[in-house]
Amino acid sequence: MSDSDRSAVDTLKGYFYQFDQSILKLLSLESPEDSVAIECLEDIDIKTATEVSAIQCKYYAKTEYNHSVIKDAVKHMLNHYKKVTKGEKQKINYQINGHYKSGHEKLPNELDIDFLKKHFLTYTVEKVKHEHHIELGLSDTELEDFLSCLNININSPEYTIQYNQLIDSLCTHFNSTRYSAESFYYNNSLRIIKDLSINSIKKDRMITKKTFLEKVNNSNILFNEWFIKIKGKKSHFKNLKQEYFTFLNIEPFERFFLIEIDQSTYFRNELKELIFIISKKWSKISKYGTISFCPYILIHGIDYSELIEIKTELFRERYKFIDGHDFQGAEFNPTSIVQAATYQNQIKIKILNMLTNLELTLNSIPTKTKKVYQFFITSPYFECSNPSIGIHNIQIEHITDIKEII
């Protein structure tokens, strides 16, 4: 890895460290109406019924701690405090959290105003000495009061330790497995925090604990660009495969694969290959067994004429499929498409033309276990309110991603 690549990774870790700490702060709030604001006064602003805290977060795992690293942050907080003394701003708590490789002994456990003045408020610009507290017109009594509101912690946990603390907290909040905490709840949390941080309107960068938990608690497996950057695309797909697609295909479930395509990157051969893979992995047609089955597939976003071309090619290749239309011009018949795939009829795949056909088909299978795997590009296009149907929504960038996942 080049020096520039290492620098990019370190920068990315710094962002994640701040985002992870934001999520942890949200989860630790006592009241559902307590809130966190991202990138407002500081990196993380916490508002409860009784107080407001502004937190700046720094991650320097390869750097020795020096007072100069946090000097600007302290001066910025003192600027806010000056406005408090003038009645222009609400009094708040100030906190600086940081992780450093070494140098922790340089910061005493208790700060006095002399240390504050010398190491954080005095600086030189073009050989001219500046004393920030004097320029702000603050007295020693006011500086003492400011110190009572200031907490500096340079012993924040290392990145991986904090991450594991966060995953443990998500497991507790949602009573989930570690996999679900990472792939669902952490992934969603990361997206929410990232979206808040880039909002141009300050009030829209705030979220209550209640709203946060509601947004996090969904079953969509999102292809979050930030999550993928830190986890790695291959690792993410490998985890999905282990969690959902390593079971034996002898289980006689009714499996529905919903696949969204992007017309700008669509190739027929890629889609056909995917159809063959799905059919092979989740079909069982036995000459002597009593249980036979094959999967359903629905292609979302495909032109109807292109779907006809695919069916025509499958027919010419003698690849047996059914689509619920018993003859040309016939309406869709769910009873026809739910017929069992057997050794005698050699049905290998069941193709659903549209979402309304999917709904009719699901309602026509009352007694069997049904699993729906919805692969979407931007947002899910099928919603199912029936609690007896297991639905997994998985975000992809391209249909070739599905091949890696399944």
C-alpha positions in Angstrom: 0.0 0.0 0.0 1.4 3.4 -1.0 1.8 6.3 1.5 -1.1 8.1 -0.2 -3.3 5.0 0.2 -2.4 4.7 3.9 -3.2 8.4 4.3 -6.6 7.9 2.7 -7.4 4.9 4.9 -6.4 6.9 8.0 -8.6 9.8 7.0 -11.5 7.4 6.3 -11.0 5.8 9.8 -11.2 9.3 11.3 -14.6 9.8 9.7 -15.8 6.4 10.8 -14.5 7.0 14.3 -16.6 10.1 14.6 -19.7 8.6 13.0 -19.4 5.5 15.3 -19.1 7.8 18.4 -22.2 9.7 17.2 -24.1 6.5 17.0 -22.9 5.4 20.4 -24.0 8.7 21.9 -27.4 8.3 20.4 -27.8 4.8 21.8 -26.7 5.9 25.2 -29.3 8.7 25.5 -31.8 8.1 28.3 -34.9 9.7 26.9 -36.4 8.9 23.4 -36.8 12.6 23.0 -33.1 13.4 23.7 -31.3 14.3 20.5 -28.0 14.5 18.7 -27.0 17.0 16.1 -24.2 16.3 13.6 -21.6 18.9 12.5 -23.4 21.8 14.1 -21.6 23.7 16.9 -19.1 20.7 17.1 -18.8 17.3 15.5 -21.5 15.9 17.9 -24.0 18.1 19.9 -26.1 16.3 22.5 -29.3 17.8 23.8 -31.2 16.4 26.7 -34.1 17.8 28.8 -31.5 19.4 31.2 -28.4 20.2 29.3 -26.6 20.6 26.0 -23.1 19.2 25.3 -20.8 19.9 22.3 -18.3 17.2 21.5 -15.3 17.4 19.2 -13.9 14.0 18.2 -10.4 13.3 17.0 -8.6 10.0 16.0 -4.9 10.1 15.7 -3.8 6.4 16.2 -0.4 7.1 14.7 0.3 10.5 16.3 1.7 11.6 19.6 -0.6 13.8 21.6 0.5 17.5 21.7 -1.5 20.4 23.1 -1.4 22.1 19.7 -3.6 19.4 18.3 -6.6 20.5 20.3 -5.7 24.2 20.8 -7.9 25.5 18.0 -10.8 23.4 19.4 -10.4 24.9 22.9 -10.2 28.4 21.4 -13.4 27.8 19.3 -15.2 26.6 22.4 -14.1 29.6 24.4 -15.5 31.8 21.6 -18.8 30.2 22.2 -18.5 30.7 25.9 -17.8 34.4 25.4 -21.2 34.7 23.7 -22.7 32.8 26.7 -21.3 35.5 29.1 -23.0 38.2 26.9 -26.3 36.4 27.0 -26.2 35.6 23.3 -25.9 31.8 23.6 -27.1 29.1 26.0 -24.6 27.8 28.5 -23.5 24.3 27.5 -20.9 21.6 28.3 -17.8 21.3 26.1 -16.0 18.0 25.5 -13.0 17.0 23.4 -12.6 13.2 22.9 -9.5 11.8 21.2 -7.4 8.7 20.7 -3.6 9.1 20.3 -0.7 6.8 20.0 1.3 8.3 22.8 1.9 11.5 24.8 -1.0 11.0 27.2 1.2 12.0 30.2 1.4 15.6 28.9 -2.2 16.4 29.9 -2.8 16.5 33.7 -5.9 15.0 35.1 -7.1 18.4 36.4 -6.6 21.6 34.4 -6.1 25.0 36.1 -6.4 28.4 34.4 -2.7 28.8 34.2 -2.3 25.6 32.2 -5.3 26.6 30.1 -3.8 30.0 29.3 -0.3 28.8 28.6 -1.0 25.7 26.5 -4.3 26.4 24.8 -5.0 30.1 24.7 -1.6 31.6 24.0 -0.2 31.4 20.4 2.0 33.3 18.0 1.2 34.6 14.5 4.0 36.2 12.5 6.1 36.6 15.6 3.3 38.4 17.4 2.1 36.8 20.7 -1.6 36.5 21.2 -3.5 35.7 24.4 -7.0 34.6 23.3 -8.6 35.0 26.6 -7.4 38.6 26.9 -8.5 39.4 23.3 -12.0 38.1 24.3 -12.0 40.1 27.5 -12.5 37.2 29.8 -11.6 37.3 33.5 -10.0 34.6 35.5 -13.3 33.9 37.2 -14.9 33.4 33.8 -12.1 31.1 32.8 -12.6 29.1 35.9 -16.3 28.8 35.0 -15.3 27.8 31.4 -13.1 25.1 32.8 -15.9 23.7 34.9 -17.8 23.2 31.6 -14.9 21.7 29.7 -13.9 18.0 29.7 -10.9 16.8 27.7 -10.5 13.0 27.2 -7.4 11.9 25.3 -7.9 8.3 26.3 -10.8 7.5 24.0 -10.9 3.8 22.9 -9.0 2.6 19.8 -11.1 2.3 16.6 -11.7 -1.4 16.7 -12.6 -1.4 20.4 -15.1 1.5 19.9 -16.6 -0.3 16.9 -17.1 -3.5 19.0 -18.7 -1.5 21.7 -21.1 -0.1 19.2 -22.0 -3.5 17.7 -22.6 -4.8 21.2 -24.8 -1.9 22.0 -26.8 -2.5 18.7 -27.1 -6.2 19.6 -28.6 -5.2 23.0 -30.9 -2.5 21.6 -32.4 -4.7 18.9 -31.9 -8.1 20.6 -30.1 -9.3 17.5 -27.2 -11.4 16.4 -23.8 -9.8 15.7 -24.3 -10.4 12.0 -27.7 -8.6 12.0 -26.2 -5.8 14.1 -23.4 -5.2 11.5 -25.3 -5.8 8.3 -28.7 -4.3 9.2 -28.5 -1.9 12.1 -24.9 -0.6 11.8 -25.2 -0.2 8.1 -28.4 1.7 8.4 -27.0 3.8 11.3 -24.0 4.8 9.2 -26.3 5.9 6.4 -28.4 8.0 8.7 -25.5 9.7 10.3 -23.8 10.3 7.0 -27.0 11.8 5.5 -27.4 14.1 8.5 -23.8 15.3 8.3 -24.1 16.5 4.7 -27.5 18.3 5.1 -27.1 22.0 4.3 -29.7 23.1 6.8 -28.5 23.0 10.4 -31.9 22.1 12.0 -32.1 19.1 9.7 -28.8 17.7 11.0 -30.5 16.9 14.3 -32.3 13.6 15.2 -33.9 12.2 18.3 -33.1 8.8 19.7 -36.7 7.7 19.0 -36.6 8.7 15.3 -33.1 7.2 15.0 -34.1 3.8 16.3 -37.2 3.8 14.1 -35.1 4.5 11.0 -32.4 2.0 11.9 -34.9 -0.8 12.6 -35.7 -2.1 9.1 -34.7 -5.3 7.3 -33.2 -3.6 4.2 -29.6 -4.7 3.5 -28.4 -1.5 2.0 -25.3 -1.1 -0.2 -24.1 1.8 1.8 -21.0 3.3 0.2 -19.5 4.1 3.5 -20.2 0.7 4.9 -18.6 -0.9 1.8 -15.5 1.2 2.1 -14.7 0.0 5.6 -15.9 -3.6 5.3 -15.0 -4.2 1.7 -17.4 -5.3 -1.1 -16.2 -8.9 -1.2 -16.4 -9.2 2.6 -19.9 -7.8 2.6 -21.1 -10.2 -0.1 -19.4 -13.1 1.6 -21.3 -12.3 4.9 -24.6 -12.1 3.0 -24.0 -15.4 1.3 -23.1 -17.1 4.6 -26.2 -15.7 6.3 -28.9 -16.3 3.6 -27.7 -18.5 0.8 -25.7 -21.4 2.2 -28.7 -23.5 3.3 -29.3 -26.8 1.5 -31.6 -26.6 -1.5 -33.5 -29.7 -0.3 -35.8 -27.5 1.8 -39.0 -27.4 -0.2 -39.6 -23.6 0.2 -41.3 -21.5 -2.4 -38.5 -19.1 -3.2 -39.0 -15.8 -5.1 -36.0 -13.9 -6.6 -36.9 -10.4 -7.5 -34.1 -8.8 -9.6 -33.9 -5.1 -10.6 -31.8 -4.3 -13.7 -30.3 -1.0 -14.7 -31.0 -0.5 -18.5 -27.8 1.5 -18.9 -25.6 -1.5 -17.8 -27.8 -4.4 -18.9 -26.5 -7.3 -20.9 -28.8 -10.2 -21.7 -26.2 -12.9 -21.3 -25.5 -11.8 -17.7 -29.2 -12.0 -16.8 -29.6 -15.4 -18.5 -26.6 -16.7 -16.6 -28.1 -15.5 -13.4 -31.4 -17.3 -14.2 -29.5 -20.5 -14.8 -27.6 -20.2 -11.5 -30.7 -19.5 -9.5 -32.5 -22.4 -11.1 -29.7 -24.8 -10.5 -29.1 -23.9 -6.9 -32.7 -23.8 -5.7 -34.4 -26.6 -7.7 -34.9 -30.2 -6.9 -36.5 -32.4 -9.5 -36.3 -36.1 -8.5 -37.5 -39.1 -10.5 -38.3 -41.1 -7.4 -38.7 -38.5 -4.6 -42.0 -37.1 -3.5 -40.9 -33.5 -3.2 -39.8 -31.5 -6.2 -39.6 -27.7 -6.6 -38.1 -24.8 -8.5 -37.7 -21.1 -7.8 -39.7 -18.1 -9.2 -38.0 -15.1 -10.7 -39.2 -11.6 -11.5 -37.1 -9.1 -13.5 -38.0 -5.5 -12.5 -37.2 -2.7 -14.9 -36.9 -4.8 -18.0 -38.7 -3.9 -21.2 -41.5 -6.3 -22.0 -40.1 -6.9 -25.5 -36.7 -7.8 -24.0 -38.4 -10.2 -21.6 -40.1 -11.9 -24.6 -36.7 -12.2 -26.3 -35.3 -14.0 -23.2 -38.2 -16.3 -23.0 -37.8 -17.1 -26.7 -34.2 -18.0 -26.3 -34.9 -20.2 -23.3 -37.6 -21.9 -25.3 -35.3 -22.5 -28.2 -32.7 -23.9 -25.8 -35.4 -26.3 -24.5 -35.0 -24.8 -21.0 -38.4 -25.5 -19.6 -40.2 -22.6 -17.8 -43.7 -21.4 -17.1 -45.1 -17.9 -16.7 -48.7 -18.4 -15.6 -50.2 -17.7 -19.1 -51.6 -21.0 -20.4 -52.0 -19.8 -24.0 -51.4 -16.7 -26.2 -53.7 -13.9 -25.0 -54.6 -15.6 -21.8 -54.8 -13.7 -18.5 -52.3 -14.6 -15.8 -53.4 -17.7 -13.9 -51.8 -18.1 -10.5 -53.0 -21.6 -10.2 -51.1 -22.5 -13.3 -47.8 -21.0 -12.2 -47.9 -22.6 -8.7 -48.1 -26.1 -10.1 -45.3 -28.3 -8.8 -42.1 -28.8 -10.8 -41.7 -32.5 -11.4 -39.5 -35.0 -13.2 -42.3 -35.5 -15.6 -42.9 -31.8 -16.6 -39.2 -30.8 -16.2 -40.1 -27.2 -15.1 -36.8 -25.5 -14.2 -37.9 -21.9 -13.5 -41.1 -19.9 -13.0 -41.0 -16.4 -14.6 -43.3 -13.7 -13.2 -43.9 -10.9 -15.7 -45.0 -8.2 -13.2 -45.5 -7.3 -9.5 -49.2 -7.8 -9.6 -48.6 -11.4 -10.8 -46.2 -11.9 -7.8 -48.9 -10.7 -5.3 -51.5 -13.1 -6.8 -49.0 -16.0 -6.7 -48.0 -15.4 -3.1 -51.7 -15.4 -2.1 -52.2 -18.6 -4.0 -49.7 -20.6 -1.9 -51.3 -20.7 1.6 -49.7 -23.7 3.1 -46.0 -23.6 2.1 -43.1 -21.6 3.5 -42.4 -18.6 1.2 -39.1 -16.7 1.0 -38.7 -13.5 -1.1 -35.3 -12.2 -2.0 -35.6 -8.7 -3.4 -32.5 -7.3 -5.0 -32.9 -3.6 -5.6 -30.6 -0.8 -6.9 -32.0 2.4 -5.2 -35.0 1.5 -3.2 -37.2 -1.6 -2.7 -40.0 -1.8 -5.3 -42.1 -4.5 -3.6 -43.6 -4.4 -0.2 -45.2 -7.3 1.7 -47.3 -6.9 4.8 -47.9 -10.6 5.3 -45.9 -11.6 8.4 -45.8 -15.2 7.2 -43.7 -14.4 4.2 -40.0 -14.0 4.8 -38.7 -11.1 2.8 -35.1 -10.0 2.5 -34.3 -6.7 0.7 -30.7 -6.5 -0.5 -29.3 -3.5 -2.3 -26.9 -4.0 -5.2 -25.1 -1.9 -7.8 -25.3 -4.3 -10.7 -27.0 -7.7 -11.3 -23.5 -9.3 -11.4 -23.4 -8.5 -7.6 -26.1 -11.1 -7.1 -23.9 -13.8 -8.6 -21.3 -13.0 -5.9 -23.9 -13.0 -3.1 -25.7 -16.2 -3.9 
